[in-house]
Amino acid sequence: MRLSQIDAKTEPCHRCQIIRSYVLVAFTILIIAFIGKDQFGIVKFVTPLGIAIGLMTVGLIVFAVKLISWKVFNKII
């Protein structure tokens, strides 16, 4: 993209920064889980199903808030 634009920014876009931060946090959690194994009993309750349910719950809550905001206030948050 920088090659096609004359005045392109040298810093990454906001979306890329968010994705990089997410990947960094995910790898950090994996490394800590592998290193700590038995010392981190708090990580045992984190299962793929629990994470999926949590993500779906957060997504539904955000959707409901945006839908109510759109219907009531005619605004987008």
N, C-alpha and C positions, 0 to 999 in steps of 0.2 A: 504494500500500500504506500509505503514511503517513496518508492521509486516512481509511482504514477503521480504523486503530488509534489508540487514545488515547495510549499510551506508546511509540510507534514511535521507533526510533533515528534520529538525524540522519545518521550515517555510513553509507556503503554496506556491503553485506554482504561477507563474505569472498570468495564466488564472484565477485561483481562486481569486486572489487579484482584478482583474478587475471586475469579477462578483460581489464580495462583495462590491466593491466601487459603482457599478451601483445600486445595491439594496439599499445601504445606502442613496444614493442621491435621489432615487425614493421615499423612505419612508420619507425623510426629506421634499421633496416637498409636499407630501401628508399631512404631519403634519402641515406645514406652511399654506397650503390651507385651512385646516379645522379650524385652530385657527384664521386665519385672515379674512376669509370669505369676508365681504364687504370692508375691508381695502385694499385688494389687487385687484384692478381693472385691473391691468396688466395681471393677470392670467386668466381673463375671455375669452381672445381670444384663449387660449390654449384648443383645442378640440381634441378628438380622431382622427377625420379626418385630422386635421392639422398636428398632430404628425405623422400619417401614411404617409401623403404626404411628410413631411420633411424627414422621414427615407428613403423612396423610392428614393427621390431626391439625398440624400447623397450617398446612395448605388449605384445609377446609375453613379454618378460622379466618385466615387472611382473605379467602374468597368471600366469606360471609360479610366481613367488614367492608370490603370493596363494593359488594353488591348493595348492601344497605346504604353505604355512602352515595353510591350512584343513584339509587332510587329516591332517597330522601333529600339529598342535597344537590343532586345533579352535578357532582364534582367527582374527580378522580383523585384518590390519595396518592 
